[in-house]
Amino acid sequence: MTRRILILTNPHRPETEEAGRVAARALSDAGVEPCFEYEQGVSEPIEAAIVLGGDGTMLHAAHVTHGSGIPLLGVNLGRVGFLAELERDDVAHAVSRLVGGDYAIEERGTLEVKVMHPDGSRDEGWALNEATLERANLRRTLEVAVEVDGRPLSSFGCDGVIVATATGSTAHAFSAGGPVMWPNVDGLLFVPLAAHALFSRPLVIGPSSYFAVEVNEHSESHALLVLDGSRGIDVEVGGRVEVRKSTQTVRLARLNDAPFTERLVQKFSLPTDGWRGERGRRARAGGPALATDAPDEDG
């Protein structure tokens, strides 16, 4: 059977197109067929995908392959690139590891989203990062009522609200003042956007709970529900949005077992000056050093 690996790039960035050509040549040299398009139920089986771009490209790749179980290996050619595993100079290395099956799979949770319109019709969608309900009229306030597990929590005017996964906690929700959630936290994050309310703090609920947001009848604006920053659903005044954990996941290919803390420090360039860890604690307490402790750079 012919082996096939999917290559997905950001078509709006020339450097990703060139990286795609490099990946295609490396795959062909390894006897693997490179594919640049994928359609579920139509395309031949794909064993993995290499994604060249930033987080937006990774989200697009997750959408294209949704439900297929195809592992996604990201090479960051954008800015922060939280979903990517490698940086821009690692394309050939990424291909080699994919071809050799030398990677682990990390399952990331997703959101299941349902929209109930005032006329009784419904829309459904999903998101890996977040579902953002935002005001459609930038000159008007969006009035919402928030519910958790079928019980009212609060109502307020705002620019919008975000419901995010742990994966999405470092994206739009983080920019709006939400906390960073480690990927193994199985919960949903709620972050109000510029809420006119005394109680407008971010909230985290468990995996069996759900959020619902209703656009109040007296809202000055209708809303737009945006999924992962790219797919939108209009929500009229009187509409309702329910967001809960989905049973489906997105599979990310991982090449190393570095903890999320390292990724966070690297991506945000966080200062770690003065940290000595467990070894430093023992030294300050006068205790013995472990045999595995490496010496300081100055000896």
C-alpha positions in Angstrom: 0.0 0.0 0.0 1.3 3.5 -0.9 2.1 5.6 2.1 0.8 9.1 2.1 1.5 12.2 4.2 -0.5 15.4 4.0 1.2 18.7 3.7 -0.8 21.8 4.7 0.6 25.3 4.3 -0.5 28.9 4.7 -1.1 30.0 1.1 -0.7 33.7 2.0 2.9 33.4 3.2 5.6 32.6 0.5 7.9 31.1 3.0 5.4 28.4 3.9 5.0 27.5 0.2 8.8 27.0 -0.1 8.8 24.9 3.1 6.0 22.8 1.5 8.2 22.1 -1.5 11.1 21.1 0.8 8.8 18.8 2.7 7.4 17.3 -0.5 10.9 16.5 -1.9 11.9 15.0 1.4 8.8 12.8 1.5 9.4 11.7 -2.1 13.0 10.8 -1.4 11.8 8.6 1.5 9.3 6.8 -0.8 6.2 8.5 0.7 3.7 10.2 -1.5 3.2 13.9 -0.5 -0.4 15.2 -0.7 -1.5 18.8 -0.7 -5.3 18.3 -0.5 -7.6 16.2 1.7 -11.3 15.6 1.6 -12.8 13.1 4.0 -14.4 10.1 2.4 -12.9 11.0 -1.0 -9.1 11.1 -0.6 -6.9 8.1 -0.2 -5.9 7.2 3.4 -3.5 9.6 5.0 -1.2 8.4 7.9 -0.2 11.9 9.2 0.0 15.5 8.3 2.8 18.1 8.5 1.5 21.6 9.0 3.6 24.6 8.0 2.6 27.9 9.4 1.4 29.5 12.6 -1.4 28.6 15.0 -4.0 29.7 12.4 -2.7 27.1 9.9 -2.8 24.5 12.6 -6.4 25.4 13.4 -7.2 25.2 9.7 -5.6 21.8 9.5 -7.6 20.6 12.5 -10.8 21.7 10.7 -9.8 20.0 7.4 -9.0 16.7 9.1 -11.7 16.9 11.8 -12.9 13.4 12.7 -10.3 11.6 10.7 -7.9 10.9 13.5 -4.9 12.1 11.4 -2.0 13.2 13.7 -0.9 16.8 13.0 2.7 17.8 13.3 3.2 21.6 13.3 6.3 23.5 12.1 6.0 27.0 13.3 6.5 29.6 10.5 4.4 32.2 12.3 4.9 34.1 15.5 4.1 32.4 18.8 3.1 29.0 17.4 1.8 27.3 20.6 0.3 24.4 18.7 3.5 23.8 16.7 6.1 21.2 17.7 9.1 22.5 15.7 10.5 25.8 14.5 11.1 27.0 10.9 14.5 25.3 10.4 13.2 21.8 11.2 11.2 20.9 8.1 13.5 18.0 7.0 13.7 16.8 10.6 9.9 16.8 10.9 9.6 14.8 7.7 12.1 12.2 8.9 10.4 11.7 12.2 6.9 11.4 10.6 8.2 8.9 8.0 9.9 6.8 10.7 6.8 6.9 12.9 9.0 8.4 15.6 6.5 10.5 17.5 3.9 10.3 20.3 0.3 11.3 20.1 -1.2 13.9 22.3 -5.0 14.2 22.4 -6.5 17.7 22.7 -10.1 18.2 23.7 -12.5 20.2 21.6 -15.8 22.1 22.0 -19.2 21.1 20.8 -21.3 24.2 20.0 -25.1 24.4 19.4 -27.0 27.6 18.4 -30.7 27.8 18.9 -32.3 30.6 16.8 -35.5 32.4 17.8 -37.3 30.9 14.8 -36.6 27.4 16.1 -33.8 26.5 13.7 -30.5 25.3 14.8 -26.8 25.4 13.8 -24.0 23.3 15.1 -20.2 23.6 15.1 -17.0 22.7 16.9 -13.8 24.4 18.0 -10.3 23.4 19.1 -9.4 26.7 20.7 -12.5 28.7 21.5 -16.0 29.8 20.6 -16.4 33.6 20.8 -19.8 35.3 21.0 -19.1 38.9 20.0 -21.3 41.9 19.2 -22.1 42.3 15.5 -22.6 46.1 15.8 -19.4 47.6 17.1 -21.4 50.8 18.2 -23.8 48.9 20.4 -23.6 46.8 23.5 -24.3 43.1 23.5 -26.6 42.1 26.4 -26.2 38.5 27.5 -27.5 36.1 30.2 -25.0 33.4 31.2 -26.0 29.9 32.4 -24.1 27.0 33.8 -25.7 23.5 33.8 -29.2 24.9 33.3 -29.0 27.4 36.1 -28.7 31.2 35.6 -25.4 32.7 36.7 -25.3 36.3 35.7 -26.4 38.8 33.0 -24.5 41.9 31.8 -23.7 44.1 28.8 -20.4 43.4 27.1 -18.4 43.3 23.9 -18.6 39.5 24.0 -17.7 36.3 25.8 -15.2 33.5 25.1 -15.6 29.9 25.9 -12.2 28.1 25.5 -10.6 24.7 25.9 -7.3 24.3 27.8 -5.6 24.4 24.4 -7.3 27.8 23.6 -6.4 29.3 27.0 -3.2 30.7 25.5 -4.9 32.3 22.6 -7.8 34.8 22.5 -8.9 34.0 26.1 -5.4 34.8 27.4 -5.3 38.1 25.5 -8.6 39.0 27.2 -7.2 38.3 30.7 -8.0 34.7 31.2 -5.7 32.2 32.9 -3.3 29.8 31.3 -4.6 26.2 31.6 -2.2 23.3 31.3 -3.3 21.0 28.4 -4.1 18.1 30.8 -6.8 20.2 32.5 -10.1 18.8 31.4 -12.3 21.8 31.7 -13.9 24.7 30.0 -12.8 28.4 30.4 -15.3 31.3 30.3 -13.9 34.8 29.8 -16.1 37.9 29.5 -15.0 40.7 27.1 -15.3 44.2 28.6 -18.3 43.3 30.7 -20.3 46.0 32.4 -20.6 44.1 35.6 -19.2 43.9 39.1 -18.7 40.1 38.8 -17.0 39.5 35.5 -14.1 37.2 36.3 -13.0 34.3 34.2 -14.6 30.9 35.2 -13.5 27.3 34.8 -16.0 24.4 34.9 -15.5 20.7 34.8 -15.8 18.4 31.8 -19.4 17.3 32.5 -20.7 20.8 32.8 -21.6 23.3 30.1 -22.1 27.0 29.5 -25.1 28.6 27.8 -25.2 32.2 26.7 -28.4 33.9 25.6 -28.6 37.2 23.7 -31.2 39.1 25.7 -34.3 40.5 24.1 -33.2 44.1 25.0 -29.7 43.7 23.6 -28.7 46.7 21.5 -26.8 44.4 19.0 -27.2 40.9 17.7 -24.2 38.7 17.8 -21.7 36.7 15.8 -20.4 33.4 17.1 -16.9 32.8 15.8 -15.3 29.4 16.0 -11.5 29.3 16.2 -11.3 32.8 14.7 -12.5 31.7 11.2 -15.9 30.1 11.1 -18.9 32.3 12.0 -22.6 31.8 12.8 -25.0 34.7 13.1 -27.0 34.8 16.4 -30.0 37.0 16.5 -31.5 38.8 19.5 -33.3 36.0 21.5 -30.8 33.4 20.3 -29.0 30.9 22.5 -25.6 29.3 22.4 -24.6 26.1 24.3 -21.0 25.1 24.6 -19.9 21.8 26.1 -17.0 19.4 25.9 -17.0 17.3 22.7 -16.4 13.6 22.5 -14.0 14.1 19.6 -10.4 15.1 20.0 -7.6 16.5 17.8 -4.5 14.4 17.7 -1.2 16.3 17.8 2.1 14.6 16.9 4.8 15.2 19.5 8.5 14.6 19.1 9.6 15.2 22.6 8.3 14.9 26.1 9.3 18.4 27.3 6.7 19.6 29.9 4.2 22.4 29.0 6.1 24.7 31.4 9.1 24.7 29.0 6.9 25.5 26.1 5.2 28.4 28.0 8.6 29.9 29.0 9.9 29.6 25.5 6.9 31.0 23.6 6.3 33.9 26.0 10.1 34.5 26.7 9.3 34.4 30.4 12.2 35.4 32.8 13.5 32.6 34.9 16.5 34.3 36.4 17.3 33.2 39.9 15.7 29.8 39.7 17.8 27.0 41.2 15.2 24.3 41.5 15.4 21.3 43.9 19.2 21.3 43.8 19.3 24.9 44.9 16.9 24.3 47.7 19.1 21.5 49.1 22.2 23.6 48.8 20.7 26.4 50.8 19.5 24.0 53.4 23.0 22.5 53.7 22.0 19.1 52.4 24.0 16.8 50.1 23.7 17.2 46.3 22.3 14.3 44.3 24.8 12.3 42.2 22.8 13.3 39.1 23.2 17.0 39.8 25.2 18.7 37.1 27.9 21.2 38.1 27.4 24.9 37.6 28.8 26.4 34.4 31.6 28.0 36.5 32.5 24.7 38.1 
